[in-house]
Amino acid sequence: MLVVDFVNIRNKKVQIQIITSIKDISSVLIANFPHSTTTLSGVGGYSHTEKTVVYMVVSSNEVKRVIDLVRKVDQHAFVTVTSLIQAYGNFFIKPVE
């Protein structure tokens, strides 16, 4: 089972939630990954400032690249990563070459 899990790591999906002050961070993410985002407006509970909340589903092997890109755009962004059991809808995975 460990070998199967290792080979299928591309099929494991995670949800990334990004809370940031940068309004166009979604455009940066879409330009660099073959996945879309959902963006919501929010207000910081402590700071009471406007925030952008971005949801994105990626393969588990893309997480580090997403976080690195977010840190380049906004080093103060708050990012959470949650494992998913299943995602329904259009989710693109690049074929193995």
Backbone atoms as SQL, in Angstrom:
CREATE TABLE atoms (id INTEGER PRIMARY KEY, chain TEXT, resi INTEGER, resn TEXT, atom TEXT, x REAL, y REAL, z REAL);
INSERT INTO atoms VALUES
  (1, 'A', 1, 'MET', 'N', 0.820, -1.194, 0.000),
  (2, 'A', 1, 'MET', 'CA', 0.000, 0.000, 0.000),
  (3, 'A', 1, 'MET', 'C', 0.864, 1.259, 0.000),
  (4, 'A', 2, 'LEU', 'N', 2.005, 1.205, 0.661),
  (5, 'A', 2, 'LEU', 'CA', 2.878, 2.368, 0.687),
  (6, 'A', 2, 'LEU', 'C', 3.361, 2.727, -0.711),
  (7, 'A', 3, 'VAL', 'N', 3.663, 1.724, -1.521),
  (8, 'A', 3, 'VAL', 'CA', 4.104, 1.982, -2.893),
  (9, 'A', 3, 'VAL', 'C', 2.971, 2.589, -3.707),
  (10, 'A', 4, 'VAL', 'N', 1.761, 2.065, -3.562),
  (11, 'A', 4, 'VAL', 'CA', 0.606, 2.601, -4.285),
  (12, 'A', 4, 'VAL', 'C', 0.353, 4.047, -3.868),
  (13, 'A', 5, 'ASP', 'N', 0.413, 4.332, -2.581),
  (14, 'A', 5, 'ASP', 'CA', 0.234, 5.705, -2.101),
  (15, 'A', 5, 'ASP', 'C', 1.295, 6.627, -2.670),
  (16, 'A', 6, 'PHE', 'N', 2.534, 6.155, -2.722),
  (17, 'A', 6, 'PHE', 'CA', 3.623, 6.984, -3.241),
  (18, 'A', 6, 'PHE', 'C', 3.414, 7.294, -4.720),
  (19, 'A', 7, 'VAL', 'N', 3.003, 6.283, -5.498),
  (20, 'A', 7, 'VAL', 'CA', 2.785, 6.468, -6.935),
  (21, 'A', 7, 'VAL', 'C', 1.582, 7.377, -7.184),
  (22, 'A', 8, 'ASN', 'N', 0.550, 7.278, -6.368),
  (23, 'A', 8, 'ASN', 'CA', -0.674, 8.048, -6.580),
  (24, 'A', 8, 'ASN', 'C', -0.691, 9.397, -5.880),
  (25, 'A', 9, 'ILE', 'N', 0.450, 9.888, -5.452),
  (26, 'A', 9, 'ILE', 'CA', 0.482, 11.175, -4.741),
  (27, 'A', 9, 'ILE', 'C', -0.068, 12.305, -5.615),
  (28, 'A', 10, 'ARG', 'N', 0.074, 12.156, -6.933),
  (29, 'A', 10, 'ARG', 'CA', -0.463, 13.184, -7.833),
  (30, 'A', 10, 'ARG', 'C', -1.978, 13.269, -7.734),
  (31, 'A', 11, 'ASN', 'N', -2.629, 12.154, -7.386),
  (32, 'A', 11, 'ASN', 'CA', -4.086, 12.128, -7.320),
  (33, 'A', 11, 'ASN', 'C', -4.630, 12.610, -5.980),
  (34, 'A', 12, 'LYS', 'N', -3.767, 12.834, -5.011),
  (35, 'A', 12, 'LYS', 'CA', -4.217, 13.347, -3.719),
  (36, 'A', 12, 'LYS', 'C', -4.381, 14.854, -3.832),
  (37, 'A', 13, 'LYS', 'N', -5.522, 15.337, -3.408),
  (38, 'A', 13, 'LYS', 'CA', -5.825, 16.755, -3.550),
  (39, 'A', 13, 'LYS', 'C', -5.902, 17.416, -2.188),
  (40, 'A', 14, 'VAL', 'N', -5.549, 18.678, -2.158),
  (41, 'A', 14, 'VAL', 'CA', -5.634, 19.463, -0.935),
  (42, 'A', 14, 'VAL', 'C', -6.323, 20.784, -1.255),
  (43, 'A', 15, 'GLN', 'N', -6.979, 21.333, -0.250),
  (44, 'A', 15, 'GLN', 'CA', -7.588, 22.654, -0.377),
  (45, 'A', 15, 'GLN', 'C', -6.657, 23.649, 0.292),
  (46, 'A', 16, 'ILE', 'N', -6.361, 24.705, -0.407),
  (47, 'A', 16, 'ILE', 'CA', -5.542, 25.777, 0.148),
  (48, 'A', 16, 'ILE', 'C', -6.437, 26.993, 0.340),
  (49, 'A', 17, 'GLN', 'N', -6.381, 27.566, 1.522),
  (50, 'A', 17, 'GLN', 'CA', -7.124, 28.782, 1.828),
  (51, 'A', 17, 'GLN', 'C', -6.093, 29.859, 2.117),
  (52, 'A', 18, 'ILE', 'N', -6.182, 30.965, 1.397),
  (53, 'A', 18, 'ILE', 'CA', -5.227, 32.062, 1.529),
  (54, 'A', 18, 'ILE', 'C', -6.000, 33.298, 1.968),
  (55, 'A', 19, 'ILE', 'N', -5.559, 33.897, 3.065),
  (56, 'A', 19, 'ILE', 'CA', -6.155, 35.157, 3.539),
  (57, 'A', 19, 'ILE', 'C', -5.086, 36.223, 3.387),
  (58, 'A', 20, 'THR', 'N', -5.382, 37.231, 2.582),
  (59, 'A', 20, 'THR', 'CA', -4.375, 38.213, 2.208),
  (60, 'A', 20, 'THR', 'C', -4.990, 39.599, 2.036),
  (61, 'A', 21, 'SER', 'N', -4.136, 40.597, 1.995),
  (62, 'A', 21, 'SER', 'CA', -4.562, 41.967, 1.704),
  (63, 'A', 21, 'SER', 'C', -4.430, 42.289, 0.216),
  (64, 'A', 22, 'ILE', 'N', -3.797, 41.391, -0.540),
  (65, 'A', 22, 'ILE', 'CA', -3.568, 41.597, -1.973),
  (66, 'A', 22, 'ILE', 'C', -4.804, 41.124, -2.744),
  (67, 'A', 23, 'LYS', 'N', -5.494, 42.060, -3.411),
  (68, 'A', 23, 'LYS', 'CA', -6.758, 41.725, -4.074),
  (69, 'A', 23, 'LYS', 'C', -6.583, 40.893, -5.340),
  (70, 'A', 24, 'ASP', 'N', -5.477, 41.055, -6.069),
  (71, 'A', 24, 'ASP', 'CA', -5.318, 40.346, -7.339),
  (72, 'A', 24, 'ASP', 'C', -4.445, 39.100, -7.237),
  (73, 'A', 25, 'ILE', 'N', -4.289, 38.544, -6.052),
  (74, 'A', 25, 'ILE', 'CA', -3.461, 37.346, -5.892),
  (75, 'A', 25, 'ILE', 'C', -4.061, 36.161, -6.659),
  (76, 'A', 26, 'SER', 'N', -5.363, 36.146, -6.831),
  (77, 'A', 26, 'SER', 'CA', -6.018, 35.086, -7.585),
  (78, 'A', 26, 'SER', 'C', -5.514, 35.047, -9.024),
  (79, 'A', 27, 'SER', 'N', -5.301, 36.194, -9.634),
  (80, 'A', 27, 'SER', 'CA', -4.787, 36.265, -11.004),
  (81, 'A', 27, 'SER', 'C', -3.400, 35.668, -11.105),
  (82, 'A', 28, 'VAL', 'N', -2.576, 35.924, -10.106),
  (83, 'A', 28, 'VAL', 'CA', -1.215, 35.390, -10.081),
  (84, 'A', 28, 'VAL', 'C', -1.257, 33.864, -9.986),
  (85, 'A', 29, 'LEU', 'N', -2.124, 33.342, -9.123),
  (86, 'A', 29, 'LEU', 'CA', -2.237, 31.890, -8.959),
  (87, 'A', 29, 'LEU', 'C', -2.736, 31.216, -10.233),
  (88, 'A', 30, 'ILE', 'N', -3.756, 31.783, -10.854),
  (89, 'A', 30, 'ILE', 'CA', -4.311, 31.201, -12.077),
  (90, 'A', 30, 'ILE', 'C', -3.294, 31.236, -13.208),
  (91, 'A', 31, 'ALA', 'N', -2.456, 32.260, -13.264),
  (92, 'A', 31, 'ALA', 'CA', -1.434, 32.364, -14.305),
  (93, 'A', 31, 'ALA', 'C', -0.336, 31.312, -14.141),
  (94, 'A', 32, 'ASN', 'N', -0.163, 30.790, -12.934),
  (95, 'A', 32, 'ASN', 'CA', 0.940, 29.872, -12.668),
  (96, 'A', 32, 'ASN', 'C', 0.522, 28.415, -12.449),
  (97, 'A', 33, 'PHE', 'N', -0.780, 28.148, -12.339),
  (98, 'A', 33, 'PHE', 'CA', -1.270, 26.792, -12.097),
  (99, 'A', 33, 'PHE', 'C', -2.471, 26.524, -12.991),
  (100, 'A', 34, 'PRO', 'N', -2.681, 25.257, -13.384),
  (101, 'A', 34, 'PRO', 'CA', -3.811, 24.942, -14.270),
  (102, 'A', 34, 'PRO', 'C', -5.130, 24.756, -13.514),
  (103, 'A', 35, 'HIS', 'N', -5.277, 25.438, -12.392),
  (104, 'A', 35, 'HIS', 'CA', -6.483, 25.325, -11.577),
  (105, 'A', 35, 'HIS', 'C', -7.057, 26.728, -11.359),
  (106, 'A', 36, 'SER', 'N', -8.336, 26.800, -11.096),
  (107, 'A', 36, 'SER', 'CA', -8.974, 28.074, -10.839),
  (108, 'A', 36, 'SER', 'C', -9.047, 28.328, -9.337),
  (109, 'A', 37, 'THR', 'N', -9.613, 29.444, -8.974),
  (110, 'A', 37, 'THR', 'CA', -9.752, 29.824, -7.564),
  (111, 'A', 37, 'THR', 'C', -11.162, 30.352, -7.325),
  (112, 'A', 38, 'THR', 'N', -11.525, 30.395, -6.078),
  (113, 'A', 38, 'THR', 'CA', -12.742, 31.092, -5.655),
  (114, 'A', 38, 'THR', 'C', -12.308, 32.170, -4.679),
  (115, 'A', 39, 'THR', 'N', -12.769, 33.376, -4.893),
  (116, 'A', 39, 'THR', 'CA', -12.338, 34.508, -4.083),
  (117, 'A', 39, 'THR', 'C', -13.539, 35.112, -3.351),
  (118, 'A', 40, 'LEU', 'N', -13.345, 35.365, -2.067),
  (119, 'A', 40, 'LEU', 'CA', -14.368, 35.983, -1.237),
  (120, 'A', 40, 'LEU', 'C', -13.780, 37.230, -0.580),
  (121, 'A', 41, 'SER', 'N', -14.637, 38.158, -0.222),
  (122, 'A', 41, 'SER', 'CA', -14.205, 39.335, 0.535),
  (123, 'A', 41, 'SER', 'C', -14.439, 39.069, 2.012),
  (124, 'A', 42, 'GLY', 'N', -13.549, 39.576, 2.842),
  (125, 'A', 42, 'GLY', 'CA', -13.688, 39.384, 4.274),
  (126, 'A', 42, 'GLY', 'C', -13.132, 40.567, 5.038),
  (127, 'A', 43, 'VAL', 'N', -13.259, 40.500, 6.348),
  (128, 'A', 43, 'VAL', 'CA', -12.730, 41.531, 7.237),
  (129, 'A', 43, 'VAL', 'C', -11.931, 40.828, 8.323),
  (130, 'A', 44, 'GLY', 'N', -10.728, 41.296, 8.570),
  (131, 'A', 44, 'GLY', 'CA', -9.902, 40.714, 9.617),
  (132, 'A', 44, 'GLY', 'C', -10.548, 40.877, 10.983),
  (133, 'A', 45, 'GLY', 'N', -10.623, 39.791, 11.741),
  (134, 'A', 45, 'GLY', 'CA', -11.256, 39.841, 13.060),
  (135, 'A', 45, 'GLY', 'C', -10.478, 40.681, 14.050),
  (136, 'A', 46, 'TYR', 'N', -9.175, 40.712, 13.922),
  (137, 'A', 46, 'TYR', 'CA', -8.341, 41.479, 14.835),
  (138, 'A', 46, 'TYR', 'C', -8.063, 42.880, 14.293),
  (139, 'A', 47, 'SER', 'N', -7.685, 42.930, 13.004),
  (140, 'A', 47, 'SER', 'CA', -7.273, 44.211, 12.411),
  (141, 'A', 47, 'SER', 'C', -8.449, 45.040, 11.899),
  (142, 'A', 48, 'HIS', 'N', -9.593, 44.399, 11.643),
  (143, 'A', 48, 'HIS', 'CA', -10.772, 45.063, 11.082),
  (144, 'A', 48, 'HIS', 'C', -10.472, 45.700, 9.726),
  (145, 'A', 49, 'THR', 'N', -9.489, 45.140, 9.006),
  (146, 'A', 49, 'THR', 'CA', -9.166, 45.624, 7.666),
  (147, 'A', 49, 'THR', 'C', -9.736, 44.656, 6.637),
  (148, 'A', 50, 'GLU', 'N', -9.934, 45.151, 5.403),
  (149, 'A', 50, 'GLU', 'CA', -10.453, 44.319, 4.322),
  (150, 'A', 50, 'GLU', 'C', -9.439, 43.240, 3.964),
  (151, 'A', 51, 'LYS', 'N', -9.933, 42.037, 3.752),
  (152, 'A', 51, 'LYS', 'CA', -9.097, 40.904, 3.371),
  (153, 'A', 51, 'LYS', 'C', -9.714, 40.208, 2.172),
  (154, 'A', 52, 'THR', 'N', -8.886, 39.522, 1.419),
  (155, 'A', 52, 'THR', 'CA', -9.330, 38.664, 0.336),
  (156, 'A', 52, 'THR', 'C', -9.078, 37.229, 0.768),
  (157, 'A', 53, 'VAL', 'N', -10.105, 36.389, 0.645),
  (158, 'A', 53, 'VAL', 'CA', -9.984, 34.975, 0.986),
  (159, 'A', 53, 'VAL', 'C', -10.031, 34.188, -0.318),
  (160, 'A', 54, 'VAL', 'N', -8.998, 33.406, -0.579),
  (161, 'A', 54, 'VAL', 'CA', -8.900, 32.643, -1.819),
  (162, 'A', 54, 'VAL', 'C', -8.905, 31.159, -1.482),
  (163, 'A', 55, 'TYR', 'N', -9.802, 30.408, -2.138),
  (164, 'A', 55, 'TYR', 'CA', -9.843, 28.955, -2.028),
  (165, 'A', 55, 'TYR', 'C', -9.305, 28.375, -3.323),
  (166, 'A', 56, 'MET', 'N', -8.479, 27.352, -3.194),
  (167, 'A', 56, 'MET', 'CA', -7.910, 26.711, -4.377),
  (168, 'A', 56, 'MET', 'C', -7.677, 25.239, -4.058),
  (169, 'A', 57, 'VAL', 'N', -8.016, 24.356, -4.984),
  (170, 'A', 57, 'VAL', 'CA', -7.739, 22.932, -4.828),
  (171, 'A', 57, 'VAL', 'C', -6.589, 22.589, -5.767),
  (172, 'A', 58, 'VAL', 'N', -5.561, 21.950, -5.212),
  (173, 'A', 58, 'VAL', 'CA', -4.379, 21.571, -5.988),
  (174, 'A', 58, 'VAL', 'C', -3.992, 20.141, -5.631),
  (175, 'A', 59, 'SER', 'N', -3.132, 19.552, -6.440),
  (176, 'A', 59, 'SER', 'CA', -2.551, 18.258, -6.105),
  (177, 'A', 59, 'SER', 'C', -1.576, 18.449, -4.958),
  (178, 'A', 60, 'SER', 'N', -1.399, 17.414, -4.162),
  (179, 'A', 60, 'SER', 'CA', -0.529, 17.551, -2.987),
  (180, 'A', 60, 'SER', 'C', 0.918, 17.871, -3.363),
  (181, 'A', 61, 'ASN', 'N', 1.344, 17.483, -4.557),
  (182, 'A', 61, 'ASN', 'CA', 2.716, 17.803, -4.950),
  (183, 'A', 61, 'ASN', 'C', 2.864, 19.248, -5.437),
  (184, 'A', 62, 'GLU', 'N', 1.773, 20.007, -5.538),
  (185, 'A', 62, 'GLU', 'CA', 1.841, 21.416, -5.949),
  (186, 'A', 62, 'GLU', 'C', 1.819, 22.378, -4.752),
  (187, 'A', 63, 'VAL', 'N', 1.602, 21.866, -3.563),
  (188, 'A', 63, 'VAL', 'CA', 1.418, 22.722, -2.385),
  (189, 'A', 63, 'VAL', 'C', 2.612, 23.624, -2.149),
  (190, 'A', 64, 'LYS', 'N', 3.810, 23.085, -2.166),
  (191, 'A', 64, 'LYS', 'CA', 5.003, 23.892, -1.887),
  (192, 'A', 64, 'LYS', 'C', 5.148, 25.032, -2.894),
  (193, 'A', 65, 'ARG', 'N', 4.880, 24.741, -4.168),
  (194, 'A', 65, 'ARG', 'CA', 4.987, 25.789, -5.192),
  (195, 'A', 65, 'ARG', 'C', 3.956, 26.891, -4.967),
  (196, 'A', 66, 'VAL', 'N', 2.731, 26.508, -4.576),
  (197, 'A', 66, 'VAL', 'CA', 1.694, 27.512, -4.305),
  (198, 'A', 66, 'VAL', 'C', 2.114, 28.397, -3.137),
  (199, 'A', 67, 'ILE', 'N', 2.562, 27.778, -2.059),
  (200, 'A', 67, 'ILE', 'CA', 2.955, 28.552, -0.879),
  (201, 'A', 67, 'ILE', 'C', 4.143, 29.452, -1.186),
  (202, 'A', 68, 'ASP', 'N', 5.118, 28.945, -1.932),
  (203, 'A', 68, 'ASP', 'CA', 6.267, 29.779, -2.315),
  (204, 'A', 68, 'ASP', 'C', 5.825, 30.995, -3.123),
  (205, 'A', 69, 'LEU', 'N', 4.890, 30.792, -4.051),
  (206, 'A', 69, 'LEU', 'CA', 4.388, 31.897, -4.877),
  (207, 'A', 69, 'LEU', 'C', 3.608, 32.902, -4.026),
  (208, 'A', 70, 'VAL', 'N', 2.769, 32.410, -3.134),
  (209, 'A', 70, 'VAL', 'CA', 2.002, 33.302, -2.259),
  (210, 'A', 70, 'VAL', 'C', 2.957, 34.138, -1.405),
  (211, 'A', 71, 'ARG', 'N', 3.998, 33.519, -0.880),
  (212, 'A', 71, 'ARG', 'CA', 4.976, 34.237, -0.036),
  (213, 'A', 71, 'ARG', 'C', 5.717, 35.320, -0.828),
  (214, 'A', 72, 'LYS', 'N', 5.947, 35.080, -2.131),
  (215, 'A', 72, 'LYS', 'CA', 6.592, 36.102, -2.962),
  (216, 'A', 72, 'LYS', 'C', 5.680, 37.311, -3.143),
  (217, 'A', 73, 'VAL', 'N', 4.377, 37.052, -3.293),
  (218, 'A', 73, 'VAL', 'CA', 3.411, 38.125, -3.524),
  (219, 'A', 73, 'VAL', 'C', 3.056, 38.835, -2.223),
  (220, 'A', 74, 'ASP', 'N', 2.858, 38.065, -1.148),
  (221, 'A', 74, 'ASP', 'CA', 2.476, 38.650, 0.144),
  (222, 'A', 74, 'ASP', 'C', 3.087, 37.812, 1.268),
  (223, 'A', 75, 'GLN', 'N', 4.166, 38.299, 1.837),
  (224, 'A', 75, 'GLN', 'CA', 4.843, 37.537, 2.890),
  (225, 'A', 75, 'GLN', 'C', 4.046, 37.496, 4.190),
  (226, 'A', 76, 'HIS', 'N', 2.981, 38.283, 4.294),
  (227, 'A', 76, 'HIS', 'CA', 2.154, 38.300, 5.501),
  (228, 'A', 76, 'HIS', 'C', 0.846, 37.518, 5.335),
  (229, 'A', 77, 'ALA', 'N', 0.685, 36.845, 4.198),
  (230, 'A', 77, 'ALA', 'CA', -0.539, 36.084, 3.956),
  (231, 'A', 77, 'ALA', 'C', -0.645, 34.931, 4.954),
  (232, 'A', 78, 'PHE', 'N', -1.887, 34.611, 5.329),
  (233, 'A', 78, 'PHE', 'CA', -2.167, 33.478, 6.208),
  (234, 'A', 78, 'PHE', 'C', -2.671, 32.352, 5.315),
  (235, 'A', 79, 'VAL', 'N', -1.992, 31.201, 5.351),
  (236, 'A', 79, 'VAL', 'CA', -2.309, 30.096, 4.451),
  (237, 'A', 79, 'VAL', 'C', -2.612, 28.843, 5.263),
  (238, 'A', 80, 'THR', 'N', -3.728, 28.178, 4.938),
  (239, 'A', 80, 'THR', 'CA', -4.018, 26.881, 5.534),
  (240, 'A', 80, 'THR', 'C', -4.118, 25.846, 4.417),
  (241, 'A', 81, 'VAL', 'N', -3.713, 24.626, 4.745),
  (242, 'A', 81, 'VAL', 'CA', -3.753, 23.522, 3.794),
  (243, 'A', 81, 'VAL', 'C', -4.531, 22.386, 4.448),
  (244, 'A', 82, 'THR', 'N', -5.564, 21.893, 3.757),
  (245, 'A', 82, 'THR', 'CA', -6.425, 20.849, 4.289),
  (246, 'A', 82, 'THR', 'C', -6.502, 19.694, 3.298),
  (247, 'A', 83, 'SER', 'N', -6.307, 18.466, 3.771),
  (248, 'A', 83, 'SER', 'CA', -6.439, 17.287, 2.911),
  (249, 'A', 83, 'SER', 'C', -7.897, 17.111, 2.500),
  (250, 'A', 84, 'LEU', 'N', -8.086, 16.666, 1.262),
  (251, 'A', 84, 'LEU', 'CA', -9.430, 16.407, 0.752),
  (252, 'A', 84, 'LEU', 'C', -9.592, 14.915, 0.485),
  (253, 'A', 85, 'ILE', 'N', -10.774, 14.434, 0.684),
  (254, 'A', 85, 'ILE', 'CA', -11.066, 13.052, 0.317),
  (255, 'A', 85, 'ILE', 'C', -11.418, 12.994, -1.166),
  (256, 'A', 86, 'GLN', 'N', -12.230, 13.943, -1.610),
  (257, 'A', 86, 'GLN', 'CA', -12.649, 13.967, -3.003),
  (258, 'A', 86, 'GLN', 'C', -13.019, 15.381, -3.400),
  (259, 'A', 87, 'ALA', 'N', -12.763, 15.727, -4.658),
  (260, 'A', 87, 'ALA', 'CA', -13.188, 17.003, -5.224),
  (261, 'A', 87, 'ALA', 'C', -14.021, 16.701, -6.461),
  (262, 'A', 88, 'TYR', 'N', -15.175, 17.311, -6.586),
  (263, 'A', 88, 'TYR', 'CA', -16.057, 17.097, -7.724),
  (264, 'A', 88, 'TYR', 'C', -16.049, 18.343, -8.586),
  (265, 'A', 89, 'GLY', 'N', -16.087, 18.152, -9.886),
  (266, 'A', 89, 'GLY', 'CA', -16.053, 19.265, -10.821),
  (267, 'A', 89, 'GLY', 'C', -14.865, 19.100, -11.745),
  (268, 'A', 90, 'ASN', 'N', -14.498, 20.146, -12.409),
  (269, 'A', 90, 'ASN', 'CA', -13.373, 20.097, -13.339),
  (270, 'A', 90, 'ASN', 'C', -12.084, 20.334, -12.580),
  (271, 'A', 91, 'PHE', 'N', -11.273, 19.303, -12.509),
  (272, 'A', 91, 'PHE', 'CA', -9.962, 19.410, -11.865),
  (273, 'A', 91, 'PHE', 'C', -8.945, 18.838, -12.821),
  (274, 'A', 92, 'PHE', 'N', -8.025, 19.669, -13.291),
  (275, 'A', 92, 'PHE', 'CA', -7.044, 19.255, -14.296),
  (276, 'A', 92, 'PHE', 'C', -5.810, 18.672, -13.632),
  (277, 'A', 93, 'ILE', 'N', -5.406, 17.479, -14.060),
  (278, 'A', 93, 'ILE', 'CA', -4.126, 16.892, -13.665),
  (279, 'A', 93, 'ILE', 'C', -3.351, 16.634, -14.935),
  (280, 'A', 94, 'LYS', 'N', -2.156, 17.196, -15.025),
  (281, 'A', 94, 'LYS', 'CA', -1.318, 17.016, -16.207),
  (282, 'A', 94, 'LYS', 'C', -0.983, 15.535, -16.377),
  (283, 'A', 95, 'PRO', 'N', -1.146, 14.992, -17.591),
  (284, 'A', 95, 'PRO', 'CA', -0.834, 13.571, -17.811),
  (285, 'A', 95, 'PRO', 'C', 0.650, 13.273, -17.565),
  (286, 'A', 96, 'VAL', 'N', 0.925, 12.063, -17.103),
  (287, 'A', 96, 'VAL', 'CA', 2.303, 11.619, -16.880),
  (288, 'A', 96, 'VAL', 'C', 2.975, 11.452, -18.223),
  (289, 'A', 97, 'GLU', 'N', 4.171, 12.005, -18.352),
  (290, 'A', 97, 'GLU', 'CA', 4.894, 11.899, -19.632),
  (291, 'A', 97, 'GLU', 'C', 5.997, 10.884, -19.532);
